[in-house]
Amino acid sequence: MPPPRANPRSASRCWVVTASDLLEGDVIYLGHNGRWQRQLAYARLFHHPEHAEEARCSLHPDTVIGAYVSEMDEVLGRPLPRGLRERLRSLGPGNRPLGKQMSGSS
């Protein structure tokens, strides 16, 4: 099933904290329980960018690299990337089907 498209009338803004896993190289997202998740659908949604930035600053960078706050559209309670870069990152490697692409999830 394809992900829902962002409709300007039904979408609201949210922010997620994203990074790269230092050992695996995967794109990861900060989850609700403070643990890193590999699927965007399990990311913790922040409704104020300041709160997302506070969460990012409180991270212990022992297993992640390049953590930053990314703006998303929230549709039906799920984050959807606003830009091409984040859409590509959420899908996984583009050179061959690996990881997320094999399972069909993002």
Residue, then its C-alpha position, 0 to 999 in steps of 0.5 A: m500500500p503506498p503511503p498517503r500523500a500530504n494534502p495541504r488541507s489535512a496535513s500539519r507540520c511536525w518534526v522528527v530527530t533523525a541521524s545515521d547509525l554509526l555501526e550499520g550506516d542506516v538512517i534512524y529516527l528517534g522513537h517514542n521511548g528514546r530508542w532509535q528506530r529504523q522506520l520513519a513510521y515509528a519516529r516520535l513526532f514533535h509539534h514544536p521544533e524547539h522540543a525536537e531540538e532539545a531532544r536532539c541536544s540531549l542525545h548521547p552520540d555513542t552510536v549515531i552520527g549527524a543527528y538533526v531535526s527534520e520537518m515533516d508533514e503529519v497525515l493521519g498521525r504518520p510523518l511524511p517527508r516534506g522534501l526529496r532528501e528526506r523521502l530518499r533517506s526514508l526509503g533506504p539505499g538507492n543503488r540496490p534493494l537492501g534493508k527497508q527496500m526489501s521489506g517494503s516499509s519506510 
